[in-house]
Amino acid sequence: MNYKVYLYIICFMLSLYSISSIDFKRILKPDKDIESKLLILFLSLSIGYLVTNFIEEFLALTKLF
């Protein structure tokens, strides 16, 4: 189970890196910097969680580890 923590961290960092390229300041109201940063954080956490669970289920179904 130790690999799952590392997998969460890697997927979170990759999703944070990829989501940070989206300019949420254009989508949200002006002067909402804190809200846009929180949105980026929550989106990257949720995407990292989903990707990690997908990879874990895929490895369990194929019985690679």
mmCIF file of the N, C-alpha and C atoms, coordinates in Angstrom:
data_MODEL
# 
_entry.id   MODEL 
# 
loop_
_atom_site.group_PDB 
_atom_site.id 
_atom_site.type_symbol 
_atom_site.label_atom_id 
_atom_site.label_alt_id 
_atom_site.label_comp_id 
_atom_site.label_asym_id 
_atom_site.label_entity_id 
_atom_site.label_seq_id 
_atom_site.pdbx_PDB_ins_code 
_atom_site.Cartn_x 
_atom_site.Cartn_y 
_atom_site.Cartn_z 
_atom_site.occupancy 
_atom_site.B_iso_or_equiv 
_atom_site.pdbx_formal_charge 
_atom_site.auth_seq_id 
_atom_site.auth_comp_id 
_atom_site.auth_asym_id 
_atom_site.auth_atom_id 
_atom_site.pdbx_PDB_model_num 
ATOM 1   N N  . MET A 1 1  ? 0.802   -1.197 0.000   1.00 0.00 ? 1  MET A N  1 
ATOM 2   C CA . MET A 1 1  ? 0.000   0.000  0.000   1.00 0.00 ? 1  MET A CA 1 
ATOM 3   C C  . MET A 1 1  ? 0.852   1.270  0.000   1.00 0.00 ? 1  MET A C  1 
ATOM 4   N N  . ASN A 1 2  ? 2.127   1.116  0.218   1.00 0.00 ? 2  ASN A N  1 
ATOM 5   C CA . ASN A 1 2  ? 3.009   2.278  0.270   1.00 0.00 ? 2  ASN A CA 1 
ATOM 6   C C  . ASN A 1 2  ? 3.113   2.975  -1.078  1.00 0.00 ? 2  ASN A C  1 
ATOM 7   N N  . TYR A 1 3  ? 2.959   2.223  -2.154  1.00 0.00 ? 3  TYR A N  1 
ATOM 8   C CA . TYR A 1 3  ? 3.052   2.806  -3.484  1.00 0.00 ? 3  TYR A CA 1 
ATOM 9   C C  . TYR A 1 3  ? 1.885   3.738  -3.770  1.00 0.00 ? 3  TYR A C  1 
ATOM 10  N N  . LYS A 1 4  ? 0.772   3.545  -3.099  1.00 0.00 ? 4  LYS A N  1 
ATOM 11  C CA . LYS A 1 4  ? -0.427  4.345  -3.352  1.00 0.00 ? 4  LYS A CA 1 
ATOM 12  C C  . LYS A 1 4  ? -0.211  5.805  -2.937  1.00 0.00 ? 4  LYS A C  1 
ATOM 13  N N  . VAL A 1 5  ? 0.514   6.030  -1.857  1.00 0.00 ? 5  VAL A N  1 
ATOM 14  C CA . VAL A 1 5  ? 0.797   7.395  -1.416  1.00 0.00 ? 5  VAL A CA 1 
ATOM 15  C C  . VAL A 1 5  ? 1.650   8.108  -2.452  1.00 0.00 ? 5  VAL A C  1 
ATOM 16  N N  . TYR A 1 6  ? 2.657   7.418  -2.951  1.00 0.00 ? 6  TYR A N  1 
ATOM 17  C CA . TYR A 1 6  ? 3.512   8.014  -3.978  1.00 0.00 ? 6  TYR A CA 1 
ATOM 18  C C  . TYR A 1 6  ? 2.729   8.268  -5.256  1.00 0.00 ? 6  TYR A C  1 
ATOM 19  N N  . LEU A 1 7  ? 1.842   7.376  -5.581  1.00 0.00 ? 7  LEU A N  1 
ATOM 20  C CA . LEU A 1 7  ? 1.019   7.533  -6.770  1.00 0.00 ? 7  LEU A CA 1 
ATOM 21  C C  . LEU A 1 7  ? 0.083   8.730  -6.629  1.00 0.00 ? 7  LEU A C  1 
ATOM 22  N N  . TYR A 1 8  ? -0.493  8.932  -5.441  1.00 0.00 ? 8  TYR A N  1 
ATOM 23  C CA . TYR A 1 8  ? -1.329  10.108 -5.189  1.00 0.00 ? 8  TYR A CA 1 
ATOM 24  C C  . TYR A 1 8  ? -0.526  11.396 -5.374  1.00 0.00 ? 8  TYR A C  1 
ATOM 25  N N  . ILE A 1 9  ? 0.665   11.421 -4.828  1.00 0.00 ? 9  ILE A N  1 
ATOM 26  C CA . ILE A 1 9  ? 1.493   12.626 -4.913  1.00 0.00 ? 9  ILE A CA 1 
ATOM 27  C C  . ILE A 1 9  ? 1.881   12.920 -6.353  1.00 0.00 ? 9  ILE A C  1 
ATOM 28  N N  . ILE A 1 10 ? 2.276   11.895 -7.086  1.00 0.00 ? 10 ILE A N  1 
ATOM 29  C CA . ILE A 1 10 ? 2.683   12.095 -8.481  1.00 0.00 ? 10 ILE A CA 1 
ATOM 30  C C  . ILE A 1 10 ? 1.503   12.561 -9.329  1.00 0.00 ? 10 ILE A C  1 
ATOM 31  N N  . CYS A 1 11 ? 0.355   11.932 -9.162  1.00 0.00 ? 11 CYS A N  1 
ATOM 32  C CA . CYS A 1 11 ? -0.819  12.324 -9.948  1.00 0.00 ? 11 CYS A CA 1 
ATOM 33  C C  . CYS A 1 11 ? -1.304  13.710 -9.570  1.00 0.00 ? 11 CYS A C  1 
ATOM 34  N N  . PHE A 1 12 ? -1.214  14.061 -8.293  1.00 0.00 ? 12 PHE A N  1 
ATOM 35  C CA . PHE A 1 12 ? -1.597  15.406 -7.870  1.00 0.00 ? 12 PHE A CA 1 
ATOM 36  C C  . PHE A 1 12 ? -0.681  16.446 -8.488  1.00 0.00 ? 12 PHE A C  1 
ATOM 37  N N  . MET A 1 13 ? 0.613   16.193 -8.459  1.00 0.00 ? 13 MET A N  1 
ATOM 38  C CA . MET A 1 13 ? 1.560   17.157 -9.017  1.00 0.00 ? 13 MET A CA 1 
ATOM 39  C C  . MET A 1 13 ? 1.392   17.304 -10.530 1.00 0.00 ? 13 MET A C  1 
ATOM 40  N N  . LEU A 1 14 ? 1.154   16.195 -11.212 1.00 0.00 ? 14 LEU A N  1 
ATOM 41  C CA . LEU A 1 14 ? 0.940   16.273 -12.656 1.00 0.00 ? 14 LEU A CA 1 
ATOM 42  C C  . LEU A 1 14 ? -0.343  17.012 -13.001 1.00 0.00 ? 14 LEU A C  1 
ATOM 43  N N  . SER A 1 15 ? -1.400  16.778 -12.248 1.00 0.00 ? 15 SER A N  1 
ATOM 44  C CA . SER A 1 15 ? -2.648  17.488 -12.528 1.00 0.00 ? 15 SER A CA 1 
ATOM 45  C C  . SER A 1 15 ? -2.541  18.967 -12.154 1.00 0.00 ? 15 SER A C  1 
ATOM 46  N N  . LEU A 1 16 ? -1.812  19.285 -11.095 1.00 0.00 ? 16 LEU A N  1 
ATOM 47  C CA . LEU A 1 16 ? -1.587  20.683 -10.736 1.00 0.00 ? 16 LEU A CA 1 
ATOM 48  C C  . LEU A 1 16 ? -0.795  21.398 -11.816 1.00 0.00 ? 16 LEU A C  1 
ATOM 49  N N  . TYR A 1 17 ? 0.200   20.725 -12.346 1.00 0.00 ? 17 TYR A N  1 
ATOM 50  C CA . TYR A 1 17 ? 1.005   21.305 -13.421 1.00 0.00 ? 17 TYR A CA 1 
ATOM 51  C C  . TYR A 1 17 ? 0.172   21.532 -14.677 1.00 0.00 ? 17 TYR A C  1 
ATOM 52  N N  . SER A 1 18 ? -0.685  20.588 -15.002 1.00 0.00 ? 18 SER A N  1 
ATOM 53  C CA . SER A 1 18 ? -1.464  20.726 -16.230 1.00 0.00 ? 18 SER A CA 1 
ATOM 54  C C  . SER A 1 18 ? -2.607  21.731 -16.080 1.00 0.00 ? 18 SER A C  1 
ATOM 55  N N  . ILE A 1 19 ? -3.227  21.801 -14.919 1.00 0.00 ? 19 ILE A N  1 
ATOM 56  C CA . ILE A 1 19 ? -4.338  22.735 -14.715 1.00 0.00 ? 19 ILE A CA 1 
ATOM 57  C C  . ILE A 1 19 ? -3.833  24.169 -14.562 1.00 0.00 ? 19 ILE A C  1 
ATOM 58  N N  . SER A 1 20 ? -2.614  24.348 -14.110 1.00 0.00 ? 20 SER A N  1 
ATOM 59  C CA . SER A 1 20 ? -2.104  25.707 -13.901 1.00 0.00 ? 20 SER A CA 1 
ATOM 60  C C  . SER A 1 20 ? -1.948  26.474 -15.214 1.00 0.00 ? 20 SER A C  1 
ATOM 61  N N  . SER A 1 21 ? -2.006  25.797 -16.337 1.00 0.00 ? 21 SER A N  1 
ATOM 62  C CA . SER A 1 21 ? -1.901  26.505 -17.613 1.00 0.00 ? 21 SER A CA 1 
ATOM 63  C C  . SER A 1 21 ? -3.212  27.163 -18.027 1.00 0.00 ? 21 SER A C  1 
ATOM 64  N N  . ILE A 1 22 ? -4.321  26.804 -17.366 1.00 0.00 ? 22 ILE A N  1 
ATOM 65  C CA . ILE A 1 22 ? -5.621  27.402 -17.669 1.00 0.00 ? 22 ILE A CA 1 
ATOM 66  C C  . ILE A 1 22 ? -5.744  28.721 -16.925 1.00 0.00 ? 22 ILE A C  1 
ATOM 67  N N  . ASP A 1 23 ? -6.183  29.751 -17.630 1.00 0.00 ? 23 ASP A N  1 
ATOM 68  C CA . ASP A 1 23 ? -6.342  31.070 -17.024 1.00 0.00 ? 23 ASP A CA 1 
ATOM 69  C C  . ASP A 1 23 ? -7.754  31.195 -16.460 1.00 0.00 ? 23 ASP A C  1 
ATOM 70  N N  . PHE A 1 24 ? -7.910  30.919 -15.181 1.00 0.00 ? 24 PHE A N  1 
ATOM 71  C CA . PHE A 1 24 ? -9.210  30.974 -14.534 1.00 0.00 ? 24 PHE A CA 1 
ATOM 72  C C  . PHE A 1 24 ? -9.620  32.415 -14.217 1.00 0.00 ? 24 PHE A C  1 
ATOM 73  N N  . LYS A 1 25 ? -8.683  33.345 -14.295 1.00 0.00 ? 25 LYS A N  1 
ATOM 74  C CA . LYS A 1 25 ? -9.024  34.739 -14.027 1.00 0.00 ? 25 LYS A CA 1 
ATOM 75  C C  . LYS A 1 25 ? -9.943  35.301 -15.108 1.00 0.00 ? 25 LYS A C  1 
ATOM 76  N N  . ARG A 1 26 ? -9.880  34.748 -16.300 1.00 0.00 ? 26 ARG A N  1 
ATOM 77  C CA . ARG A 1 26 ? -10.787 35.174 -17.361 1.00 0.00 ? 26 ARG A CA 1 
ATOM 78  C C  . ARG A 1 26 ? -12.191 34.629 -17.148 1.00 0.00 ? 26 ARG A C  1 
ATOM 79  N N  . ILE A 1 27 ? -12.277 33.448 -16.576 1.00 0.00 ? 27 ILE A N  1 
ATOM 80  C CA . ILE A 1 27 ? -13.572 32.798 -16.376 1.00 0.00 ? 27 ILE A CA 1 
ATOM 81  C C  . ILE A 1 27 ? -14.290 33.373 -15.160 1.00 0.00 ? 27 ILE A C  1 
ATOM 82  N N  . LEU A 1 28 ? -13.544 33.580 -14.074 1.00 0.00 ? 28 LEU A N  1 
ATOM 83  C CA . LEU A 1 28 ? -14.137 34.081 -12.842 1.00 0.00 ? 28 LEU A CA 1 
ATOM 84  C C  . LEU A 1 28 ? -14.238 35.601 -12.860 1.00 0.00 ? 28 LEU A C  1 
ATOM 85  N N  . LYS A 1 29 ? -14.884 36.144 -11.871 1.00 0.00 ? 29 LYS A N  1 
ATOM 86  C CA . LYS A 1 29 ? -15.021 37.590 -11.746 1.00 0.00 ? 29 LYS A CA 1 
ATOM 87  C C  . LYS A 1 29 ? -13.665 38.215 -11.439 1.00 0.00 ? 29 LYS A C  1 
ATOM 88  N N  . PRO A 1 30 ? -13.497 39.482 -11.779 1.00 0.00 ? 30 PRO A N  1 
ATOM 89  C CA . PRO A 1 30 ? -12.224 40.157 -11.450 1.00 0.00 ? 30 PRO A CA 1 
ATOM 90  C C  . PRO A 1 30 ? -11.998 40.223 -9.941  1.00 0.00 ? 30 PRO A C  1 
ATOM 91  N N  . ASP A 1 31 ? -10.772 40.324 -9.560  1.00 0.00 ? 31 ASP A N  1 
ATOM 92  C CA . ASP A 1 31 ? -10.352 40.415 -8.152  1.00 0.00 ? 31 ASP A CA 1 
ATOM 93  C C  . ASP A 1 31 ? -10.750 39.195 -7.337  1.00 0.00 ? 31 ASP A C  1 
ATOM 94  N N  . LYS A 1 32 ? -10.739 38.044 -7.939  1.00 0.00 ? 32 LYS A N  1 
ATOM 95  C CA . LYS A 1 32 ? -11.043 36.787 -7.236  1.00 0.00 ? 32 LYS A CA 1 
ATOM 96  C C  . LYS A 1 32 ? -9.828  35.854 -7.326  1.00 0.00 ? 32 LYS A C  1 
ATOM 97  N N  . ASP A 1 33 ? -8.677  36.353 -6.897  1.00 0.00 ? 33 ASP A N  1 
ATOM 98  C CA . ASP A 1 33 ? -7.440  35.580 -6.994  1.00 0.00 ? 33 ASP A CA 1 
ATOM 99  C C  . ASP A 1 33 ? -7.447  34.374 -6.061  1.00 0.00 ? 33 ASP A C  1 
ATOM 100 N N  . ILE A 1 34 ? -7.917  34.570 -4.848  1.00 0.00 ? 34 ILE A N  1 
ATOM 101 C CA . ILE A 1 34 ? -7.928  33.470 -3.870  1.00 0.00 ? 34 ILE A CA 1 
ATOM 102 C C  . ILE A 1 34 ? -8.872  32.361 -4.330  1.00 0.00 ? 34 ILE A C  1 
ATOM 103 N N  . GLU A 1 35 ? -10.018 32.749 -4.860  1.00 0.00 ? 35 GLU A N  1 
ATOM 104 C CA . GLU A 1 35 ? -10.982 31.762 -5.326  1.00 0.00 ? 35 GLU A CA 1 
ATOM 105 C C  . GLU A 1 35 ? -10.449 30.982 -6.520  1.00 0.00 ? 35 GLU A C  1 
ATOM 106 N N  . SER A 1 36 ? -9.727  31.652 -7.410  1.00 0.00 ? 36 SER A N  1 
ATOM 107 C CA . SER A 1 36 ? -9.171  30.934 -8.557  1.00 0.00 ? 36 SER A CA 1 
ATOM 108 C C  . SER A 1 36 ? -8.075  29.967 -8.133  1.00 0.00 ? 36 SER A C  1 
ATOM 109 N N  . LYS A 1 37 ? -7.288  30.342 -7.139  1.00 0.00 ? 37 LYS A N  1 
ATOM 110 C CA . LYS A 1 37 ? -6.254  29.427 -6.636  1.00 0.00 ? 37 LYS A CA 1 
ATOM 111 C C  . LYS A 1 37 ? -6.869  28.233 -5.920  1.00 0.00 ? 37 LYS A C  1 
ATOM 112 N N  . LEU A 1 38 ? -7.954  28.476 -5.175  1.00 0.00 ? 38 LEU A N  1 
ATOM 113 C CA . LEU A 1 38 ? -8.649  27.368 -4.522  1.00 0.00 ? 38 LEU A CA 1 
ATOM 114 C C  . LEU A 1 38 ? -9.290  26.438 -5.545  1.00 0.00 ? 38 LEU A C  1 
ATOM 115 N N  . LEU A 1 39 ? -9.825  27.007 -6.605  1.00 0.00 ? 39 LEU A N  1 
ATOM 116 C CA . LEU A 1 39 ? -10.405 26.193 -7.667  1.00 0.00 ? 39 LEU A CA 1 
ATOM 117 C C  . LEU A 1 39 ? -9.344  25.311 -8.319  1.00 0.00 ? 39 LEU A C  1 
ATOM 118 N N  . ILE A 1 40 ? -8.181  25.866 -8.573  1.00 0.00 ? 40 ILE A N  1 
ATOM 119 C CA . ILE A 1 40 ? -7.078  25.091 -9.143  1.00 0.00 ? 40 ILE A CA 1 
ATOM 120 C C  . ILE A 1 40 ? -6.668  23.978 -8.190  1.00 0.00 ? 40 ILE A C  1 
ATOM 121 N N  . LEU A 1 41 ? -6.586  24.284 -6.907  1.00 0.00 ? 41 LEU A N  1 
ATOM 122 C CA . LEU A 1 41 ? -6.199  23.280 -5.913  1.00 0.00 ? 41 LEU A CA 1 
ATOM 123 C C  . LEU A 1 41 ? -7.208  22.145 -5.840  1.00 0.00 ? 41 LEU A C  1 
ATOM 124 N N  . PHE A 1 42 ? -8.495  22.490 -5.755  1.00 0.00 ? 42 PHE A N  1 
ATOM 125 C CA . PHE A 1 42 ? -9.522  21.451 -5.634  1.00 0.00 ? 42 PHE A CA 1 
ATOM 126 C C  . PHE A 1 42 ? -9.659  20.635 -6.918  1.00 0.00 ? 42 PHE A C  1 
ATOM 127 N N  . LEU A 1 43 ? -9.549  21.273 -8.053  1.00 0.00 ? 43 LEU A N  1 
ATOM 128 C CA . LEU A 1 43 ? -9.605  20.523 -9.310  1.00 0.00 ? 43 LEU A CA 1 
ATOM 129 C C  . LEU A 1 43 ? -8.426  19.572 -9.451  1.00 0.00 ? 43 LEU A C  1 
ATOM 130 N N  . SER A 1 44 ? -7.239  20.032 -9.071  1.00 0.00 ? 44 SER A N  1 
ATOM 131 C CA . SER A 1 44 ? -6.077  19.155 -9.176  1.00 0.00 ? 44 SER A CA 1 
ATOM 132 C C  . SER A 1 44 ? -6.137  18.014 -8.165  1.00 0.00 ? 44 SER A C  1 
ATOM 133 N N  . LEU A 1 45 ? -6.679  18.269 -6.978  1.00 0.00 ? 45 LEU A N  1 
ATOM 134 C CA . LEU A 1 45 ? -6.849  17.187 -6.010  1.00 0.00 ? 45 LEU A CA 1 
ATOM 135 C C  . LEU A 1 45 ? -7.834  16.141 -6.512  1.00 0.00 ? 45 LEU A C  1 
ATOM 136 N N  . SER A 1 46 ? -8.942  16.597 -7.077  1.00 0.00 ? 46 SER A N  1 
ATOM 137 C CA . SER A 1 46 ? -9.950  15.642 -7.541  1.00 0.00 ? 46 SER A CA 1 
ATOM 138 C C  . SER A 1 46 ? -9.468  14.873 -8.763  1.00 0.00 ? 46 SER A C  1 
ATOM 139 N N  . ILE A 1 47 ? -8.788  15.531 -9.671  1.00 0.00 ? 47 ILE A N  1 
ATOM 140 C CA . ILE A 1 47 ? -8.264  14.821 -10.846 1.00 0.00 ? 47 ILE A CA 1 
ATOM 141 C C  . ILE A 1 47 ? -7.168  13.845 -10.432 1.00 0.00 ? 47 ILE A C  1 
ATOM 142 N N  . GLY A 1 48 ? -6.307  14.254 -9.511  1.00 0.00 ? 48 GLY A N  1 
ATOM 143 C CA . GLY A 1 48 ? -5.269  13.351 -9.011  1.00 0.00 ? 48 GLY A CA 1 
ATOM 144 C C  . GLY A 1 48 ? -5.851  12.131 -8.326  1.00 0.00 ? 48 GLY A C  1 
ATOM 145 N N  . TYR A 1 49 ? -6.922  12.330 -7.566  1.00 0.00 ? 49 TYR A N  1 
ATOM 146 C CA . TYR A 1 49 ? -7.605  11.217 -6.898  1.00 0.00 ? 49 TYR A CA 1 
ATOM 147 C C  . TYR A 1 49 ? -8.207  10.257 -7.915  1.00 0.00 ? 49 TYR A C  1 
ATOM 148 N N  . LEU A 1 50 ? -8.891  10.805 -8.909  1.00 0.00 ? 50 LEU A N  1 
ATOM 149 C CA . LEU A 1 50 ? -9.521  9.952  -9.925  1.00 0.00 ? 50 LEU A CA 1 
ATOM 150 C C  . LEU A 1 50 ? -8.494  9.176  -10.740 1.00 0.00 ? 50 LEU A C  1 
ATOM 151 N N  . VAL A 1 51 ? -7.418  9.825  -11.113 1.00 0.00 ? 51 VAL A N  1 
ATOM 152 C CA . VAL A 1 51 ? -6.382  9.154  -11.909 1.00 0.00 ? 51 VAL A CA 1 
ATOM 153 C C  . VAL A 1 51 ? -5.694  8.066  -11.084 1.00 0.00 ? 51 VAL A C  1 
ATOM 154 N N  . THR A 1 52 ? -5.424  8.348  -9.818  1.00 0.00 ? 52 THR A N  1 
ATOM 155 C CA . THR A 1 52 ? -4.794  7.352  -8.956  1.00 0.00 ? 52 THR A CA 1 
ATOM 156 C C  . THR A 1 52 ? -5.684  6.129  -8.784  1.00 0.00 ? 52 THR A C  1 
ATOM 157 N N  . ASN A 1 53 ? -6.972  6.347  -8.554  1.00 0.00 ? 53 ASN A N  1 
ATOM 158 C CA . ASN A 1 53 ? -7.888  5.216  -8.406  1.00 0.00 ? 53 ASN A CA 1 
ATOM 159 C C  . ASN A 1 53 ? -8.012  4.434  -9.707  1.00 0.00 ? 53 ASN A C  1 
ATOM 160 N N  . PHE A 1 54 ? -7.985  5.124  -10.835 1.00 0.00 ? 54 PHE A N  1 
ATOM 161 C CA . PHE A 1 54 ? -8.024  4.426  -12.116 1.00 0.00 ? 54 PHE A CA 1 
ATOM 162 C C  . PHE A 1 54 ? -6.794  3.551  -12.306 1.00 0.00 ? 54 PHE A C  1 
ATOM 163 N N  . ILE A 1 55 ? -5.630  4.087  -12.015 1.00 0.00 ? 55 ILE A N  1 
ATOM 164 C CA . ILE A 1 55 ? -4.395  3.318  -12.174 1.00 0.00 ? 55 ILE A CA 1 
ATOM 165 C C  . ILE A 1 55 ? -4.375  2.131  -11.223 1.00 0.00 ? 55 ILE A C  1 
ATOM 166 N N  . GLU A 1 56 ? -4.816  2.340  -9.985  1.00 0.00 ? 56 GLU A N  1 
ATOM 167 C CA . GLU A 1 56 ? -4.841  1.251  -9.010  1.00 0.00 ? 56 GLU A CA 1 
ATOM 168 C C  . GLU A 1 56 ? -5.803  0.144  -9.436  1.00 0.00 ? 56 GLU A C  1 
ATOM 169 N N  . GLU A 1 57 ? -6.986  0.514  -9.901  1.00 0.00 ? 57 GLU A N  1 
ATOM 170 C CA . GLU A 1 57 ? -7.947  -0.486 -10.378 1.00 0.00 ? 57 GLU A CA 1 
ATOM 171 C C  . GLU A 1 57 ? -7.430  -1.213 -11.611 1.00 0.00 ? 57 GLU A C  1 
ATOM 172 N N  . PHE A 1 58 ? -6.787  -0.479 -12.495 1.00 0.00 ? 58 PHE A N  1 
ATOM 173 C CA . PHE A 1 58 ? -6.232  -1.089 -13.691 1.00 0.00 ? 58 PHE A CA 1 
ATOM 174 C C  . PHE A 1 58 ? -5.152  -2.106 -13.339 1.00 0.00 ? 58 PHE A C  1 
ATOM 175 N N  . LEU A 1 59 ? -4.290  -1.739 -12.381 1.00 0.00 ? 59 LEU A N  1 
ATOM 176 C CA . LEU A 1 59 ? -3.243  -2.681 -11.952 1.00 0.00 ? 59 LEU A CA 1 
ATOM 177 C C  . LEU A 1 59 ? -3.849  -3.893 -11.244 1.00 0.00 ? 59 LEU A C  1 
ATOM 178 N N  . ALA A 1 60 ? -4.925  -3.683 -10.501 1.00 0.00 ? 60 ALA A N  1 
ATOM 179 C CA . ALA A 1 60 ? -5.568  -4.800 -9.799  1.00 0.00 ? 60 ALA A CA 1 
ATOM 180 C C  . ALA A 1 60 ? -6.244  -5.734 -10.779 1.00 0.00 ? 60 ALA A C  1 
ATOM 181 N N  . LEU A 1 61 ? -6.861  -5.181 -11.825 1.00 0.00 ? 61 LEU A N  1 
ATOM 182 C CA . LEU A 1 61 ? -7.533  -6.035 -12.799 1.00 0.00 ? 61 LEU A CA 1 
ATOM 183 C C  . LEU A 1 61 ? -6.561  -6.804 -13.675 1.00 0.00 ? 61 LEU A C  1 
ATOM 184 N N  . THR A 1 62 ? -5.457  -6.196 -14.000 1.00 0.00 ? 62 THR A N  1 
ATOM 185 C CA . THR A 1 62 ? -4.472  -6.891 -14.844 1.00 0.00 ? 62 THR A CA 1 
ATOM 186 C C  . THR A 1 62 ? -3.524  -7.737 -14.004 1.00 0.00 ? 62 THR A C  1 
ATOM 187 N N  . LYS A 1 63 ? -3.544  -7.560 -12.682 1.00 0.00 ? 63 LYS A N  1 
ATOM 188 C CA . LYS A 1 63 ? -2.715  -8.314 -11.746 1.00 0.00 ? 63 LYS A CA 1 
ATOM 189 C C  . LYS A 1 63 ? -1.222  -8.214 -12.076 1.00 0.00 ? 63 LYS A C  1 
ATOM 190 N N  . LEU A 1 64 ? -0.799  -6.976 -12.352 1.00 0.00 ? 64 LEU A N  1 
ATOM 191 C CA . LEU A 1 64 ? 0.615   -6.745 -12.631 1.00 0.00 ? 64 LEU A CA 1 
ATOM 192 C C  . LEU A 1 64 ? 1.430   -6.662 -11.336 1.00 0.00 ? 64 LEU A C  1 
ATOM 193 N N  . PHE A 1 65 ? 0.831   -6.143 -10.263 1.00 0.00 ? 65 PHE A N  1 
ATOM 194 C CA . PHE A 1 65 ? 1.548   -6.022 -8.996  1.00 0.00 ? 65 PHE A CA 1 
ATOM 195 C C  . PHE A 1 65 ? 0.806   -6.725 -7.906  1.00 0.00 ? 65 PHE A C  1 
# 
